[in-house]
Amino acid sequence: MARTPSPTIPQDEPLYRRVAKDHMDGHGVLAAAIEMPACSFNRSRYSRPDDVIVPEYPTENGIVEITPGELPSPVPRTSGEPYEFFAADDPNDENDAHCEVRIRRTGIPYAKSHKPKKDILMKARAELAKRMRVYRAPT
């Protein structure tokens, strides 16, 4: 049974994610490495950085990190409220450390059923990728 999710993740807690060599370039992490509207990470409070490396994905052997306090500014929209980034604790039976960086319309609770438009998703992926730091480079 998974632990009870925390209502918040501390702003300075590192979140880790594996990254493939082909999702990096000389400037850092590419947007292709990021899923939106929710991107999975491991909380450092409940895991080590290397825990994101799994045998099922042998080419994805680099590790990137970000803290909730480093998440990008909201993604603007031409009409309506912008989409804001937030970190959500999301433990499950397979991974007690699981969390997600998500986007939601400012002032509106996150809903898995809500599907932002493709241009918003692309901007959000690019912005999050720019903020990621390489913890361990892929080989």
N, C-alpha and C positions, 0 to 999 in steps of 0.2 A: 504494500500500500504506500502510495506517495505521501510525502510530508505535506502539511498544509501550506499553501502559498503565502508568502509574506505580502502585505499590502503595498510595500514599496521596496525598492532596491536602493541601498545607499549610493549617493551621487559619485563617490570615489571608488566604488567596488569594480575591479576589472571583470569584464565579460569576455570570454574566449570563444573563438570559432576556428574550425579548420579551413584551410584555403589551398586550392590546387595551384600548381606552378603556372598553368595556363590562365589563371585568374589574377595574375600579377604582371606588371610591366615595370619599367625603370622608374616610374613615378609612384608606384604603390599598388593598391588593390583596385581591380577593375569592377565596374558596376555589375558585371556578369556573375560575380561571386556573392551577390546579395539577392535575397528573395524579399519581395514586398507584396502584400502589406504587413507581413510578419516574417522576421528572420531569426532563426534559432541560434542560441549561444549557450554557454555554460557559465554559471556564476562561480566566481573564484572562492566564495565562502564555502561552497559544497564540493569543489573539485580542484584538481591541479590542471595547469594548462595542457599537459600532455593527454589528459582524459578525452579531449576532443578528437584525438587521432584514433581511428578504428581500422581494423584489418579489411573491412569491406571496401574501403576507399584508399587503396595504397598510393594513388597519385596525389591525393589531397593530404599532404604531410607537412604543410606549413601551418602556423598558428598566427592569427591576428587578434587584436584586442581593442576594446573601447570601454569607457566608463559611461554610466548614464549622464553624468555631468558634461560629457563631451559630445553628446548627440547634437545633430545639426539643428539649425533654426527651422521654424515651420516652412513647409513648401507652399508658396502662394498659389492661388487659383484666380482665374479671371472673374469668376462669379462664385460667391459663397465663401465660407470660412476657410482659411488655410488648413493644411494637414500638418499636425504636430507629431513629433517623435516622442516615444516614451518606452521605458523598459518595464516589462511585466514578468514577474516571477511565475513560472508555469511548470512546476515539477510533475513528473509522471512516473509510472511504475518502472519504466526502463531507464530513466535518468532523473535522479533526485536533484541534480544541479541545473536542469533545463530552465531556460528563460527565453524570452523573445524581445527583440526590439521591434516595435510596431508603429504604425501610423494611424491616426484617427483624425476626423474633422474636429477642429478646435471647439471645445465646449460640448461635444457629443461623445458619449461612451463608445468604446471600441466594440465592434460587432464583427465576428468572423464572417458573417453573411454579407457584409457590405464590401463591394468591389469598387475601389477607386478607378478612375479612368486611366488608360494606359500612359498618357503623358505624365500624370502625377506619379505613377509607379516608377517610371523611368527616371524622373527627377529625384525621387526619394532614394532610389538605388544608388544613383550617382553621388548624391550628397553624403549618404552614409558611408559609401566606399571611400570617399575622400578623407573622412575622419578616422578611418581605421589605422592602427599602428601595427607594424609587423613585430610580433613577439619572437617568432622563429620563422625564418625564410624557408619556403619550400625548396626541395632539392631536385 
